């Protein structure tokens, strides 16, 4: 997993947001559960052992531009060709050492509807990368080989990708997407990414970029009694970001990297609270001994379940999904909220979709521009309140009326601010290399002073990588701080972040947690505050 540039010196504002809601996937049935085969854990571990051996024989790593990477490519390529895949080795000219992507396509199913699965094959230079990301690479390799052995009837085309040079900035996947003609991009209906699925202090994280895709994984985990959480730690920092930026719906799984497991997550999944999900993340100890069986086995089966559900079997006809961005907002009476309504053709061909909204509060109106789109297009929804609109929160349902099916999504509108109070922490804390800073602040907000909570951080820091920021809520939940825009690693300035705080009470002790995972830089955390 790759981490992006951090702030040289920053003022960081954080606003609570909700995840995107789209139409739910079809219900779980005995037929869909039994349709997907069990993925052999022993076979996945054999692939991991092969990658470990390759690293051992090539300087202890499999980094792009180093000898261990082409040896890894050769191993994966040979397995796929022997199974009957059409394999292409794409030379990435922007990657270290002109490393190669491995692209493998199963030659059955509708070539105009592609479900693509991917994982980065490279490691960092510090170690063999058996969790990051041998685990994702080995798992999708065994899923691909199982698909070939089972040879089911296919509704859609399935394509796999093993990416070069992810650790230096997603270079392999970016090269692949950027060199796809637009007509080929539109054929990829969903891209699923798997980056670290065997962490030693694991959680079960599902990408929440597209709710209908997340629902496919969630329904599998429900059948085996496991609760999941949205993945925020790796949001935008693995290869799915290359596809998402091109307008391709994405999803995926992860078990956690350098972030700390909270007490609430320990109660949910076991393991050790207060410890990183992967204690060997980007280190020489990321070896076979760093990989437990349980998360690898369960995530591998979840991948197969999603592939079978999305691509195997009879065609489902024309369908589309509906998503809102953002999915919540707060205005004063008399103000307006603007929402982007995105539609995606998920099967078959595009269809006309008429848009409408219901559940508006008194005195509010909704308009769409345009009022009708072809699935795959977008519209702008404007919700205008009036001076008479009462304070409170409403759930507004947006309906897409298609020619063959209807889909809905929900938007949460809050009118009025309530009381506004600010609680500050003016203590300075030093940021030291490979160290964690915990900066607490106590809020005594009561009554209607609940989420959303806005946090402001002022600090100075030498420009570098891997400054990780999270917010510990009063109930023990941990929220990673992620940027909503680009982060140039140069000047002082204002940066905007968001965190998915959905129902926290503002009162209690909040803790800002910063971890510096990079050497040869210094800085201070000067002050921060909570505004309710």
matplotlib code that plots the C-alpha trace (Angstrom):
import matplotlib.pyplot as plt

x = [0.0, 1.3, 0.9, 0.6, 2.5, 2.0, 1.8, 4.9, 3.1, -0.6, -3.9, -6.3, -10.1, -12.2, -15.9, -18.1, -19.6, -21.6, -20.8, -22.4, -25.6, -26.7, -29.1, -28.6, -27.3, -29.6, -30.4, -28.3, -29.8, -28.6, -28.0, -25.6, -23.8, -23.1, -22.4, -19.0, -16.3, -14.2, -10.7, -7.9, -6.0, -3.2, -2.9, -2.9, -0.1, 1.9, 1.8, 2.9, 5.7, 6.9, 6.9, 8.9, 11.5, 11.7, 12.5, 15.0, 16.9, 16.8, 18.1, 15.2, 12.5, 10.4, 10.4, 9.8, 13.1, 14.8, 15.4, 12.7, 9.9, 10.4, 10.8, 7.4, 5.9, 7.3, 5.8, 2.3, 2.5, 3.4, 0.5, -2.0, -0.9, -1.0, -4.6, -5.7, -5.7, -4.9, -2.0, -0.4, 2.8, 2.4, 5.7, 5.1, 7.5, 6.8, 7.5, 10.9, 13.0, 10.2, 8.5, 5.7, 2.0, 0.5, -3.0, -4.9, -8.4, -10.6, -11.8, -15.5, -18.5, -19.6, -16.5, -18.4, -19.0, -15.8, -15.4, -11.8, -9.9, -6.4, -3.6, -0.1, 2.6, 5.6, 6.9, 8.8, 12.6, 12.7, 11.3, 9.6, 6.1, 4.3, 1.3, 1.8, 1.0, 1.8, -1.5, -3.7, -1.6, -1.6, -5.3, -6.5, -4.1, -5.8, -9.2, -8.2, -7.0, -10.1, -12.3, -10.4, -10.7, -14.5, -15.1, -18.6, -20.9, -20.0, -22.3, -19.5, -15.8, -13.4, -10.0, -7.2, -4.3, -1.1, 0.3, 3.9, 5.4, 2.3, 4.6, 6.1, 2.8, 0.3, 2.4, 1.5, -2.2, -2.1, -0.2, -2.7, -5.8, -4.2, -3.4, -6.8, -8.9, -12.2, -14.2, -12.3, -12.6, -16.4, -16.4, -15.0, -18.2, -16.4, -12.8, -12.1, -8.8, -7.1, -4.2, -3.2, -5.7, -3.5, -2.6, -1.5, -3.8, -6.5, -9.8, -12.3, -12.5, -14.6, -14.1, -17.1, -16.7, -19.8, -22.4, -23.8, -20.4, -19.7, -23.0, -21.8, -18.9, -20.9, -23.6, -20.9, -19.4, -22.9, -23.3, -20.2, -21.1, -18.5, -19.1, -17.2, -16.2, -15.6, -11.9, -10.6, -7.0, -6.2, -8.8, -7.3, -3.9, -4.0, -4.6, -8.4, -7.7, -6.4, -9.7, -11.9, -10.3, -11.3, -15.0, -14.9, -16.9, -14.5, -14.6, -12.3, -11.1, -8.3, -7.3, -5.5, -1.9, -0.2, -3.3, -4.1, -6.8, -9.3, -11.0, -14.3, -12.6, -11.0, -14.4, -15.7, -12.8, -10.5, -6.8, -5.0, -6.3, -3.7, -1.5, -1.2, -3.2, 0.1, 3.1, 5.4, 3.9, 6.7, 9.3, 11.8, 9.6, 6.7, 7.5, 5.5, 5.5, 3.7, 0.6, -2.1, -4.4, -7.8, -8.0, -6.4, -8.9, -12.0, -11.1, -10.1, -13.6, -15.2, -13.3, -14.6, -18.1, -18.1, -16.6, -19.2, -22.1, -21.0, -19.8, -20.9, -24.2, -27.0, -27.1, -29.2, -30.4, -30.3, -29.6, -28.0, -26.9, -27.6, -25.2, -25.2, -22.1, -22.2, -24.8, -25.5, -25.4, -26.2, -27.8, -29.5, -33.2, -33.3, -30.1, -29.6, -27.7, -26.2, -25.8, -24.3, -26.5, -24.3, -25.7, -23.7, -24.8, -24.1, -25.4, -26.7, -27.0, -27.7, -31.3, -33.1, -33.5, -36.0, -35.0, -37.3, -37.0, -39.3, -39.2, -38.4, -39.0, -41.7, -41.0, -38.2, -38.1, -35.9, -34.8, -32.6, -30.5, -31.0, -34.2, -33.5, -30.2, -28.9, -27.5, -23.8, -24.6, -25.0, -27.3, -27.1, -29.8, -30.5, -32.4, -33.6, -35.0, -37.1, -37.2, -40.1, -38.3, -38.1, -34.8, -34.2, -32.9, -34.7, -34.0, -34.6, -35.1, -33.8, -35.4, -34.1, -37.0, -35.4, -37.0, -36.4, -35.8, -36.0, -33.1, -33.0, -30.4, -30.8, -29.6, -29.6, -30.4, -29.9, -31.5, -30.1, -26.9, -28.0, -25.5, -21.9, -19.1, -15.4, -13.0, -9.3, -6.0, -3.1, -0.4, 2.6, 3.7, 6.9, 6.5, 9.4, 10.5, 8.7, 6.7, 3.1, 1.7, -1.6, -3.2, -6.5, -9.2, -12.3, -15.7, -18.6, -21.1, -24.6, -28.1, -28.2, -24.5, -23.6, -22.0, -21.0, -17.8, -15.3, -11.6, -8.9, -5.2, -2.3, 1.2, 4.6, 6.4, 9.1, 7.7, 7.9, 5.7, 3.7, 2.3, -0.8, -3.6, -6.6, -9.3, -10.3, -13.9, -15.3, -16.7, -13.4, -14.1, -11.2, -11.6, -8.8, -8.3, -8.2, -7.8, -10.6, -8.3, -4.7, -1.9, 1.1, 4.0, 5.4, 3.8, 2.0, -1.7, -5.2, -6.1, -9.5, -10.1, -13.2, -13.8, -16.9, -18.3, -21.9, -23.4, -20.9, -21.9, -19.6, -19.2, -16.3, -12.6, -11.5, -7.9, -6.0, -3.4, -0.5, 2.2, 5.4, 6.5, 9.4, 12.9, 15.0, 12.2, 10.9, 8.1, 5.5, 1.7, 0.9, -2.8, -6.2, -9.8, -13.3, -16.2, -19.7]
y = [0.0, 3.4, 6.5, 10.0, 13.2, 14.9, 18.5, 20.5, 22.9, 22.9, 24.2, 21.3, 21.5, 18.4, 18.1, 15.1, 13.4, 10.3, 7.5, 7.3, 5.3, 3.4, 0.7, -2.5, -5.6, -8.5, -10.5, -13.5, -16.8, -20.4, -20.6, -17.6, -18.7, -22.2, -21.1, -19.6, -22.3, -22.4, -21.0, -23.3, -21.7, -24.2, -23.0, -19.3, -20.0, -21.9, -18.7, -16.7, -19.1, -18.8, -15.0, -15.3, -17.5, -15.0, -12.2, -14.4, -15.0, -11.4, -9.2, -9.6, -7.7, -7.7, -3.9, -2.6, -1.9, -4.6, -8.3, -9.7, -8.0, -9.6, -12.9, -12.3, -11.4, -14.6, -16.8, -15.3, -15.3, -19.0, -20.0, -18.1, -19.2, -22.8, -22.3, -21.0, -17.3, -14.7, -13.0, -9.7, -8.3, -4.5, -2.6, 0.5, 3.1, 5.4, 2.7, 2.1, -0.1, -0.1, -2.8, -4.8, -5.1, -8.6, -8.5, -11.8, -12.2, -15.3, -15.7, -16.1, -13.8, -10.5, -8.6, -5.3, -5.9, -6.4, -7.1, -6.5, -7.6, -6.3, -6.2, -4.6, -7.2, -5.1, -4.7, -1.8, -2.1, -2.6, -6.1, -9.0, -7.6, -10.8, -9.0, -5.8, -7.0, -10.6, -11.4, -9.6, -10.9, -14.5, -14.5, -13.2, -15.5, -18.5, -17.1, -16.8, -20.4, -21.6, -19.8, -21.6, -25.0, -24.5, -23.1, -21.8, -20.1, -16.4, -13.5, -11.0, -11.0, -11.3, -9.6, -9.6, -7.2, -7.4, -3.9, -2.7, 0.1, 0.9, 1.7, 4.7, 6.3, 3.8, 4.0, 0.7, 1.0, 4.7, 3.7, 1.0, 3.2, 6.2, 4.0, 2.5, 4.1, 5.6, 2.9, 0.3, 2.2, 2.2, -1.6, -2.0, -2.0, -2.6, -2.7, -4.6, -3.9, -6.1, -4.5, -6.2, -8.9, -10.8, -8.4, -10.0, -7.8, -7.8, -6.0, -6.6, -3.4, -3.0, -0.1, 2.2, 4.2, 2.6, 1.3, -1.3, -2.9, -2.7, -4.5, -7.6, -8.1, -7.2, -9.8, -12.5, -11.5, -11.5, -15.2, -16.0, -13.7, -11.0, -7.3, -5.0, -1.4, 1.0, 1.3, 4.8, 4.1, 3.2, 5.5, 6.9, 5.4, 2.1, 1.2, 1.6, 5.3, 5.1, 3.5, 5.8, 8.9, 7.6, 7.3, 3.5, 2.1, 0.6, -1.7, -3.9, -5.4, -4.7, -5.9, -2.7, -1.4, 1.1, 2.5, 1.5, -0.9, 0.7, -0.9, -1.0, -2.8, -5.3, -6.2, -6.7, -8.7, -9.7, -9.0, -6.3, -2.8, 0.0, -1.8, -1.4, -3.7, -4.8, -4.5, -5.2, -2.7, -1.6, -3.4, -6.3, -8.5, -8.5, -12.2, -15.5, -15.5, -12.2, -13.8, -15.5, -18.0, -16.6, -13.3, -14.7, -17.6, -15.5, -12.7, -15.1, -16.7, -13.2, -12.3, -15.5, -14.8, -11.3, -12.5, -15.2, -12.9, -10.1, -12.1, -15.7, -17.0, -15.7, -12.1, -9.9, -7.6, -3.8, -2.3, 0.8, 2.1, 5.5, 7.4, 10.8, 13.0, 14.2, 12.2, 14.7, 18.4, 21.2, 24.5, 27.4, 28.0, 29.9, 28.4, 25.7, 22.4, 21.1, 17.4, 15.5, 12.6, 9.9, 7.0, 4.0, 1.3, -1.9, -4.4, -4.5, -1.2, 2.4, 3.4, 6.7, 7.6, 10.2, 11.8, 12.8, 13.5, 12.8, 13.4, 17.1, 19.2, 21.8, 24.8, 23.0, 22.3, 20.0, 20.6, 18.5, 19.8, 17.9, 16.1, 13.0, 11.3, 8.3, 5.8, 6.6, 10.3, 12.7, 15.5, 18.3, 18.3, 21.6, 21.4, 24.9, 25.7, 28.7, 31.0, 29.0, 25.6, 24.3, 23.2, 19.5, 16.6, 15.0, 11.9, 12.7, 9.9, 10.4, 8.1, 7.1, 5.8, 3.7, 2.0, -1.4, -0.8, 1.9, 2.7, 5.0, 6.7, 8.8, 12.3, 13.5, 17.2, 19.1, 22.6, 24.9, 24.9, 24.9, 26.2, 26.8, 26.3, 25.9, 23.9, 24.4, 22.7, 25.1, 22.7, 22.2, 18.7, 17.6, 15.3, 12.8, 10.2, 6.8, 8.1, 8.7, 11.9, 11.8, 15.2, 15.0, 17.7, 17.5, 18.8, 19.5, 20.0, 18.8, 18.7, 19.2, 19.8, 16.5, 15.6, 17.0, 18.1, 20.4, 20.1, 22.7, 21.8, 24.3, 22.8, 23.2, 20.2, 19.6, 18.2, 14.5, 11.3, 9.1, 11.5, 9.6, 11.4, 9.9, 11.1, 9.0, 9.8, 9.7, 6.2, 4.8, 4.7, 5.7, 7.8, 8.3, 11.8, 11.8, 14.7, 15.8, 17.5, 17.4, 17.9, 19.7, 19.0, 22.6, 25.7, 26.6, 26.9, 25.6, 22.0, 20.4, 16.9, 14.8, 12.0, 9.7, 10.7, 9.6, 9.5, 10.6, 12.8, 15.7, 15.6, 13.7, 13.4, 13.5, 12.7, 13.7, 11.0, 11.6, 9.0, 10.0, 7.0, 8.8, 9.7, 12.8, 15.4, 17.3, 19.5, 20.4, 20.1, 23.6, 23.7, 22.4, 22.9, 21.4, 23.5, 22.2]
z = [0.0, -1.0, 1.2, -0.4, 0.2, 3.5, 4.4, 4.8, 7.1, 7.3, 8.7, 8.5, 8.7, 9.1, 8.5, 9.2, 6.2, 5.4, 2.9, -0.5, -0.6, -3.7, -4.6, -2.6, -4.3, -4.7, -1.6, -0.5, -1.4, -0.9, -4.6, -4.6, -1.5, -2.8, -6.4, -5.5, -4.8, -1.7, -2.4, -1.3, 1.6, 1.0, -2.6, -1.6, 0.9, -1.7, -3.9, -0.9, -0.2, -3.8, -3.5, -0.3, -2.0, -4.9, -2.4, -0.5, -3.8, -4.9, -2.1, 0.3, -1.7, -4.8, -5.5, -9.0, -10.7, -8.6, -9.7, -7.4, -9.4, -12.8, -11.1, -9.4, -12.8, -14.3, -11.6, -12.0, -15.8, -16.0, -13.7, -15.7, -19.1, -18.0, -16.9, -20.3, -19.7, -22.4, -20.8, -21.7, -20.1, -20.4, -20.0, -17.9, -19.2, -16.3, -13.7, -12.0, -14.3, -16.9, -14.8, -16.3, -15.5, -15.8, -17.5, -17.8, -19.3, -19.2, -22.7, -22.0, -21.2, -22.7, -23.8, -23.6, -19.8, -17.9, -14.2, -13.3, -10.2, -9.3, -6.8, -6.8, -7.2, -6.0, -2.5, -0.9, -1.0, 2.8, 2.7, 0.8, 1.1, 1.8, 3.3, 1.3, -1.2, -1.7, 0.1, -2.4, -5.4, -4.2, -3.4, -6.8, -8.5, -6.8, -7.5, -11.2, -11.3, -9.5, -12.1, -14.9, -13.1, -12.5, -16.0, -15.3, -17.8, -17.8, -18.1, -18.2, -19.1, -16.2, -16.3, -13.7, -13.2, -11.2, -11.0, -11.1, -9.0, -6.8, -3.9, -5.8, -6.6, -8.2, -11.4, -13.0, -12.7, -13.7, -16.8, -17.6, -17.2, -19.0, -22.0, -22.3, -25.1, -23.8, -25.5, -23.5, -20.2, -20.6, -20.9, -17.4, -15.3, -11.9, -10.7, -7.4, -5.6, -3.0, -1.1, 2.2, 3.2, 5.6, 8.4, 11.7, 13.9, 11.2, 10.7, 8.0, 5.8, 2.7, 0.3, 0.5, -2.7, -4.3, -1.9, -4.3, -4.7, -1.0, -0.4, -2.3, 0.0, 3.1, 2.3, 2.1, 5.5, 7.0, 6.1, 8.1, 11.0, 10.5, 10.8, 8.4, 8.4, 5.5, 4.5, 5.2, 5.8, 2.2, 0.6, -2.6, -1.8, -3.7, -7.3, -7.2, -7.2, -10.8, -11.9, -9.8, -11.3, -14.7, -13.7, -13.2, -10.2, -7.6, -4.6, -2.6, 0.7, 3.2, 6.6, 7.8, 7.7, 10.0, 11.7, 15.3, 16.2, 18.6, 21.6, 19.8, 16.8, 19.2, 20.6, 17.1, 15.6, 18.4, 18.3, 20.2, 20.8, 20.7, 18.2, 14.4, 12.2, 10.6, 12.9, 10.0, 7.5, 5.1, 7.1, 6.6, 8.9, 6.4, 5.7, 5.7, 9.5, 9.4, 7.7, 9.8, 8.0, 9.1, 7.3, 4.1, 4.0, 4.7, 2.3, -0.5, -0.3, -0.2, -3.4, -5.1, -3.9, -5.4, -8.7, -9.1, -8.2, -10.5, -13.5, -13.5, -14.8, -17.0, -18.0, -15.7, -18.4, -18.3, -14.9, -13.3, -10.0, -8.4, -6.1, -4.4, -3.7, -1.0, 0.7, 3.5, 4.2, 6.7, 5.7, 7.4, 6.6, 3.3, 2.0, -0.6, -0.8, -4.0, -4.7, -7.7, -8.8, -10.5, -12.4, -13.7, -16.2, -14.2, -16.8, -20.3, -22.2, -21.1, -20.4, -19.8, -16.1, -14.9, -11.5, -8.6, -4.9, -1.9, 1.8, 1.7, 4.8, 4.8, 2.6, 0.7, -3.1, -5.2, -8.8, -11.1, -13.9, -16.1, -15.0, -17.0, -18.0, -19.8, -17.2, -17.0, -16.9, -14.0, -12.8, -10.3, -7.6, -5.8, -2.6, -1.7, 1.7, 2.6, 5.6, 7.0, 6.8, 10.3, 11.9, 12.0, 10.0, 7.0, 4.9, 1.3, -1.1, -4.7, -7.2, -10.6, -12.7, -15.5, -18.4, -16.9, -13.2, -10.5, -8.1, -5.1, -2.9, 0.3, 1.2, 4.8, 5.1, 8.4, 8.6, 11.4, 13.3, 17.0, 19.5, 18.3, 20.9, 20.4, 22.6, 22.1, 22.9, 22.8, 23.9, 21.6, 20.9, 19.1, 16.1, 16.2, 13.7, 14.0, 17.0, 17.8, 19.3, 21.2, 21.8, 23.8, 24.2, 26.3, 25.0, 27.3, 24.6, 25.5, 24.0, 20.3, 20.0, 18.4, 15.1, 12.7, 14.5, 12.9, 13.9, 13.1, 13.4, 13.0, 12.7, 11.1, 9.5, 7.0, 3.8, 3.5, 3.4, 5.8, 8.3, 9.4, 11.2, 12.9, 15.3, 18.4, 19.4, 22.9, 22.4, 21.4, 17.6, 15.4, 12.2, 9.7, 8.4, 4.6, 2.2, -0.1, -2.5, -3.8, -1.3, -2.9, -0.6, -0.6, 0.9, 4.0, 3.5, 4.3, 3.6, 3.9, 5.3, 5.9, 8.4, 8.4, 11.9, 11.6, 15.1, 17.7, 20.6, 20.8, 24.6, 26.0, 25.3, 21.6, 20.8, 17.7, 16.9, 14.6, 13.6, 11.8, 9.7, 8.0, 9.1, 8.8, 9.3, 12.3, 13.3, 15.9, 16.4, 17.6, 18.4, 17.4, 18.4, 18.2, 17.0, 17.7]

ax = plt.figure().add_subplot(projection="3d")
ax.plot(x, y, z, "-o")
ax.set_aspect("equal")
plt.show()
